[in-house]
Amino acid sequence: AQSVTQLGSHVSVSEGALVLLRCNYSSSVPPYLFWYVQYPNQGLQLLLKYTSAATLVKGINGFEAEFKKSETSFHLTKPSAHMSDAAEYFCAVSDPPGNTGKLIFGQGTTLQVKP
Amino acid sequence: DTAVSQTPKYLVTQMGNDKSIKCEQNLGHDTMYWYKQDSKKFLKIMFSYNNKELIINETVPNRFSPKSPDKAHLNLHINSLELGDSAVYFCASSQRGSTEAFFGQGTRLTVV
């Protein structure tokens, strides 16, 4: 069975500081991993995805994540936080392509950015 | 043009009522999903249809019945609404073989 665990339900950073949101996964097959962002009263928007190609994945809005198999991690980072980054962030794992495609989400991390 | 659209965006209703949420996608995808986000923001899949065929049916009460009239539409009907059904329901779509799912804006259901 697949699962993801996000460490820290709430992360607070100052504007301009490094953002680090942690995600660990469990999967019996090579995982497909995703980070989604949810702004208040909005749907989920894909930030980036890992699909067994490059281990360092770059996404939108300056975010990137590194897949580390030895640590079963897929942490999300951004060098410099912006006020507009304040949102809920979800890590997810999915079936390989051709299966159901369902996403299994972590518990979410609320990112607060202080001026 | 909105890729995945849900209606209504907000729905307030009384316990015991029956209600439907509609979802349409214009991406040409063959797979659609319903996810439920609870009050703690936890997201969990409920159903999935591929080419109008039900392929995922998680442990959801029988009061919830999805219907897919065609590949572009997936509706969710809920009978005898209960307080615990209050949540945000998200529709999503993807193309089988692809790894990316696109989400709608969500329907916030409040049962009073």
Chai-1 contact restraints between the chains, C-beta under 6 A:
chainA,res_idxA,chainB,res_idxB,connection_type,confidence,min_distance_angstrom,max_distance_angstrom,comment,restraint_id
A,Y32,B,T99,contact,1.0,0.0,6.0,A-B,restraint_1
A,G43,B,F103,contact,1.0,0.0,6.0,A-B,restraint_2
A,G43,B,G104,contact,1.0,0.0,6.0,A-B,restraint_3
A,G43,B,Q105,contact,1.0,0.0,6.0,A-B,restraint_4
A,G43,B,G106,contact,1.0,0.0,6.0,A-B,restraint_5
A,L44,B,F103,contact,1.0,0.0,6.0,A-B,restraint_6
A,K49,B,T99,contact,1.0,0.0,6.0,A-B,restraint_7
A,T51,B,T99,contact,1.0,0.0,6.0,A-B,restraint_8
A,P97,B,G97,contact,1.0,0.0,6.0,A-B,restraint_9
A,P97,B,T99,contact,1.0,0.0,6.0,A-B,restraint_10
A,G98,B,G97,contact,1.0,0.0,6.0,A-B,restraint_11
A,T100,B,S48,contact,1.0,0.0,6.0,A-B,restraint_12
A,T100,B,I55,contact,1.0,0.0,6.0,A-B,restraint_13
A,T100,B,I56,contact,1.0,0.0,6.0,A-B,restraint_14
A,G101,B,T31,contact,1.0,0.0,6.0,A-B,restraint_15
A,G101,B,S94,contact,1.0,0.0,6.0,A-B,restraint_16
A,K102,B,I45,contact,1.0,0.0,6.0,A-B,restraint_17
A,K102,B,I56,contact,1.0,0.0,6.0,A-B,restraint_18
A,F105,B,L43,contact,1.0,0.0,6.0,A-B,restraint_19
A,Q107,B,F42,contact,1.0,0.0,6.0,A-B,restraint_20
A,G108,B,K41,contact,1.0,0.0,6.0,A-B,restraint_21
